[in-house]
Amino acid sequence: MKPATNQQLENYLKAKPRFIRNDYDSSLLNELRERVQKRIKTIPEDRFLQLRIKAILLPGIYFLIYIISLWSTQYAFFLLAYSLMGFMLVIIFLNLIHEVCHENLFVKKSYNRFYLYLFDLIGANSYMWKKRHVIFHHNFPNVTGWDSDIEKSKFVKVHPNDKGKWLTRYQHFIVFLYPFFLFNWFLIRDFKDFFSQTSIVKRLGPIEFKEFVKLFLFKIIFVFYIFVLPGLLTPFSYVQVFWAGILMFIVAGAFGLLVLLPPHVNTKNTFPDVDENNNLPNTWLKHQLLTTNDVDEHNWFTRHVMANFNYHVAHHLFPNVSYLNAREVTDEIKSFCQEHQLPYKSFPLKTALVEHFRLIKKNGSEINIWEDDM
């Protein structure tokens, strides 16, 4: 495959949504940036030592649990080990993969790019996810057709003005399938994004051949050590190993969605549409504030396990600031928004999840079945 041509990139730049520009919001954003930078300078740099330790410790724990699982003689212990691996998948993603994706772990960009291969090793495709997350989600959160992070399935209508399918009417009854989203992502969606011509990432142009090689190579490695090797080295059948793998995905999916759903997809946030000229109704600053919310909880678990993902507004306004500094950055954002009457939002976790369910139910009830494809 050849790299994207100038014409393809030009077409993408013409088609992508555009934010309103005005001097007032630009000055506000510059003022906020100055305040945040000033606050960050007061934070001791030795705080980053814990991130370096996690970069070695967390993958080590994941693979240690896997090795221990191969020594299992009791199936219950084997299932427990795979469940813990699912839990560790999400912890590694939140604390490390997400950081290197935004180049916040190492000073040298090449180190971050190399470390990102860990994501491939534990099941995902880092190339495709980084494109989806950095280029599309961060630029256009909650914009239908442009935010790939909120569009997980054709049968779940997330954007209120998007079209649904006949099954969408029942989508609030199928939320129990949510924990399978990681299984879909690792073993189905990555391939669809590489081969489907309607994939959002294809707007950036063709994918290089080497990325297809990496896709298949790492997927084969992942499937082999998760589903095949234990069948060879343990007393358990391949069917038993398969169900252990499914359990790992369910645990990871349930925990992952508990963290990933609350900051965007709920009735308290807006889902803007572009007009006929691809213009969005707000400036970049207000768009981020209107489409993103924080989660109130702050404790040891949210700080060290969830990697301060509850401070999500700070991450969207300053994606290249490490999550280690998210609490201080959020303090500045909250006071700044209060001073300038900007729409900062933060809710308890339970409220965010309830409002997500209400959004899904409301969107499903608004489907006109006669507009569905027959």
Secondary structure, DSSP 8 states (H G I E B T S, - for coil): -----HHHHHHHHHHS-B----HHHHHHHHHHHHHHHHHHTTS-GGGGHHHHHHHHHHHHHHHHHHHHHHT--SHHHHHHHHHHHHHHHHHHIIIIIHHHHTT-S-SSHHHHHHHTHHHHHTTS-HHHHHIIIIIIITTSTT-TTT-TTT---TTS--STTS---GGGGGGGG-GGGGGGHHHHIIIIIHHHHHH-TT-GGGGG----HHHHHHHHHHHHHHHIIIIIHHHHHSSS-HHHHHHHHHHHHHHHHHHHHHHHSTTTSSTTS------TTSB-SS-HHHHHHHH--EE---SHIIIIISTTTT-HHHHHH-TTS-GGGHHHHHHHHHHHHHHTT----EE-HHHHHHHHHHHHHHHHHT--GGGS--
